[in-house]
Amino acid sequence: MDKNTILNQDSLHFLEAYLNNASPTGHEHVGQKLWMNYLEPYVDTFITDTYGNAVGVINPDAAYKVVIEGHADEISWYVKHITEDGFIHVVRNGGSDHMIAPSKRVNIHTAKGIIEGVFGWPAIHIRNRAGKEESPKIETNFIDVGCDSKQEVLNLGIHIGCVITYPDTFTVLNGKRWVCRALDNRIGGFMIAEVARLLKENKKELPFGLYIVNAVQEEVGLRGAEMITQTIKPNVAIVTDVCHDSNTPMVDKNIEGDNTIGKGPVIAYAPAVQNNLRTLIEQTAEKNQIPFQRNALSRVTGTDTDAFAYSNGGVASALISLPLRYMHTTVEMIHRQDVEHTIQLIYHTLLQIENGETFSYFK
């Protein structure tokens, strides 16, 4: 496989449409439909469930089951309170960052359609008149939709519980670095879809069932993965997510480790990671000259890896992360080459897994 031609124009058009679409936690279904439409030519069937998990399946009748997984949801906000003079206060839906909210444009999703608004913030000239400048916090974040009263807001179709997203869209910096909100972790859903495409186009026949899982509600506690692993009952799970690039200002490598965008996917070390499976992934990378990095994650990975690993009596699980800058902002940044290398690594690892492999320490 030519490392420079893994992604074709159809892939990139799908990626941009998929990233630009809003899929807040609990409301992922529109994005899931986009993903399933793209994946359909490359799988035999789909599994979906009540909360919106989507799974493309290759060889659905096989007894031995391997999962490759990403999560579909993005952080967002909910309307929490509407003041009498028409301002909207919010509560997090996932790990939304209160520090970046002031002056951001927002889309409020209502039954009548999208209502645009802005996170307001006092001007620099007046906010420190009392001698102490206020820092943004959840209690001070508010949205202005151009209304003068609560009733006017309600007349727009906005009510308590409406979900709020940022409209920021995909862009490319310096020809190689991709920037967008929700790269965490719709880039994972994109990469596993590309693995399925390559398997089909290269006419690779797997000796096991492959379950390409795009899980919901990761940002609120790995909930979609918890659900779907009980449905699939896999033998193996290879999870993709993002991790922190630690080579920007204000990041302590002693705490975060030393990982950099552009230097390859990051293979995790953690109790939830099954060591024999992780070793197979590392050996596959070395054999195929795919650059990779390592990171140690202590008690938990904080990703859907934990949900798969500790389900169904224990599932051999591993985590391959994409290094990312500015996580949970609207300018998350990754390197195109890392995306290509991660796709390659998952693809080649699947070709190394033997039907019925237990990855047991006690053989």
N, C-alpha and C positions, 0 to 999 in steps of 0.2 A: 504494500500500500504506500503510495507516495504521500509523505507527510504534508506536503504543500497543497494537496488537492482533496483532502478529506471532505471539506465542506463545499457544496456546490451552491449555485445561485438560488435554487429552490429552498435549500436548507436555510440560507441567510434571510430570504424573504419570510419564511415561516418564523424564524427567530425574532425578527423585528416586530411582526404582527403579534406574536405570542407575548413578548415583553411589554409592548405598548398597551395591551389589553389589561384591564384591572381585574385582579382575582384576589380580593381581600379574604382573610381567614373567615370561613363559614359561608363564603359567597364565591366559591371557585368554579362553579359549573360552566360559565361561559368560556373561561380559559381551558377547562377540561375538554369541552367540545372542540375547540380549535386544535388542541393536542391530539385528540382521538382522530380527527379528520386527517391530520398529517400522517399519523402512525398507521392508519388503516391498511395501506397497501403492503405493509411489511409484517403484519401479524395474521394469525388465523382466526382469532376471536377476541372479544373484550369481556371483562368483568367490571361491573360498576356496583355501587352500593348506595344506601340511603343518604349518606352524608357527602357523596360526591367523589369518593376515591375512584380512580380510573386505572384499569390494568389491561394492557395489551398482552396477549398470550400466544406463544409459539409452541407447538406440540402440546396441546392441552390435555391429551390423554396419557401423557407420560407420568409415571409414578414419582420419579425423582424431580424435584422442583427447585429451580434457581431464580432468585429475585434480583433484579437490578432496579434501583429506586432513587427518586428525587421527590421533593415536595413542591406542591403547586401554589401554595398560598403566599400572600405578601402581607406585611404588617399594615395596619390602617388605624382608623379611629372610629368611635361611635359618637353620635349626638347624645350627650348626657343631660344637658339642661339648656333651656331657651329663656333668656331674661326678658323682662317686660319691655325693654327697649330694643329687643331684636338681635342681641348677640348670642352666640352659640358656644357653650362650654362642652368639652369633650372628655372621653375616657378612652384609654388604650384598647386596641384589639390586636394583641401581640405586643412585641417590644418596641413600640413606636417611640421615637426620640423627641422629647419635649424641647430639647435645646435647639433643634434645627427648624422647629415649626414656625416661629415668627417670620412674617413676610412671604411665606410659601402660599402659592395658589392651591386650591383644593377642588375636588369634585365631590359633591354630596349626592349619593345615589338614592333616588326616590321612585315611587311607583309612577310618577309623572315624567321621569327621566332625570338626567344629570342637572343639578343646580350648581353653578360655579360660586366660589367664595374665596376669601383670603384669610389666612391667620394674621390678625392685626397685631400691632406692637407700637407702644408710644415712641415718638421720634426721639432721636439722640439729644435734641435740644432741651427736652422737657422731662425726660425720665429720671434725671438725677438731681432735680432741683432741691430735694430734701437732703442732699449730701450723701446719699447712698444709692448707688445704681441697682435697680432690681434685675435679677437674673431670671431667664425664662424657667418656668416650672409648670407642671401640669395644671396647677390651680390658677395660673395667670394666663394660660393659653386660651384664646378665644377666636372664633370665626365670625367674620362680617360678610353677610350675603347681600348687603345693600338695602336692608330693611330698617324701618323706623319703629317697629313694634313686634311683639311676639305673634300677634294675629297675622301680620303680614308674612312672617316666616312660615307659619302654619299654612297659609294660603298657597305657598309655593309647593306644598306637599312634603315639607320637611317635618319630621316628628322625632321624638325620642327613639333611639335605636337605629336611625338611618346610618349607614356605613359611609365613611369618608376616606377617599384615597387622594394621592397626589397624581397630577397629570403628566409628570415629567416622562419624556420618551427617550428612546434609544439613540445614541450618537457614538461616533468613533473618533478617538483622539490619536493623532500622529499615525494613522493608518493601521494600528495594531492593538490599541487598547479600547475596550468596549465599556461604555458608561450608560447606566440606566438605573432606575429604581427597580426593585424586585429581581435583580440578578440572584439574590438570595430568595428562593433557590430555583427560580424557573429555568436558570441555566442548567440545573441538574436534569429537569424534565426534558430539556432540549438535547442534552448529551446522551441520555439513555435512548431517546428516539432515534438519534443518529446511529447508535450501535445497532439497533434493529434494522435500520436502512442498510447499513454496511453488510450485515449478515445476509440479508435478502439479495442485495446486488452482487455480492461475492459468492452466492449460492452455497453458503455454509450450512450444513445440516448438523444440528445439535442432537446429542443422544439423550437429552433430558428436556423437560418442559421449562421454557423461559418465560418469566412473568415480569413484564416491564411496568413498574408501578409508579404512578404519579399520585402521591398521597396528599390528602388535605390536612389542614389544621395542625401542622407541625409547630407553628409559631406560638401556640398556646399549650404545648405540652405533648407533642408527638402523637396526638390523638388519632389522626387518620391511619398512621402506621399501626397503632395498637389494634385498630379495627380490622384492617385488611390482612394482617398476618394471621389472625384467627381464621379468616376465610380461606386463605391460600394454604396455610400450614406448610411453609417452605422448608427445604433442607439447608439452603444456603441463601444468604442475603448480602449483596454488595451495594452499599448505600453511597450516594453522592450528596455532598452539601458544600458549603463554602467555609473557609477559615480565614483568620486575619493575616493579611500582609503586615509584617512588623517593621517595614523599612520606610516608614514615613515619620515626620516629626511627631513628638509627643507619645510615642509607643515604646514601652519598656520590654526589650527582648528577653530580659531575665525572667519576666512573667509570661510573655506571650510566645516565646520561642523565636526562632529566626527563619521565617518563611517569606518568600518574595514572589510577586507576580512575575511571570515570564520564565521562571526556573523549573516549572513542571508541577504536576499534581502532588498533593501532600498525602502521604499514607499515615494513618493514625495508629498510635499505640495507646491502648486503654484496656481496662479489664473486660469491657464488652467486646473487644476485638479478638476473634479467635486466631491464635498465633499461627497455626498451620495454614489457614486461609490467607492471612496477611503475608506469610513467607512466600506462598505461591504467587501472590500479586507482585511482590518485590522481585522474585526470580523472573517473572514474565517481563517486567519492565527492563531488567538487565539484559535478558535474552534478546529483546526487540529494540534495545538502545533507546528506550523512552526515558527521558530525564524525570526524576522524582525527588521529592523532599520528604522529611519525616517530621512528625510533631507528637509530643506526649500530652495526653489529655486528662490524666489523673483519674478521679473517681468515675466520671461519666463523660461521654462524648458530647452530650447536649444536642444530639441529632437523632434521627429516626433509627440509627444503628442500635441504640439502647432498646427501643421498642421491639425490634426484630430479635435481637440477641437473647432477651430474657422472656421470650414467648414460647409457648408450645413445648415446654420442657427444655428449651435451649436450642437456638438455631445458629449455626456457624455464620458469623457476621463479620464484615470488615467495612471500613470507611475510607473512601478516597475523596479528598476535599480539593476544592479549587481555591487557590489563594485570591483574596479579594481585599480591596481597599475601601474604607469608609462604609462599613457594614451598617445597615439600617438607616442610611441616609438616602437621598434621592439621586446621589451621584456615585453609587457603588461602581467600582472599577475592576475589571479583570483583563487578562491578556489573551488574545485570540489563540496564541500558540499553546497556552495551557489547556484551553478547551479542546483543541485537536489532540493533544497528548493524552488527556483524560479519556476521550473517546477511544483512542487506540488502546490504552491500557485496559479498559473494561472489555473491549472487543477481544483482544488477545488472551486475556484471562479466561474468558468464557470458553475459548477454544482449548484451554488446558485442563478444564474441570472434567473429570471422568464421571460417567454415570454411576450413581450409587456411592460416590466418595463421602465418607463420614467425617474426614478431617480429625479423626480421633487421636488423642494423645496415647492411647493404650493399645495400639495395634501390635 
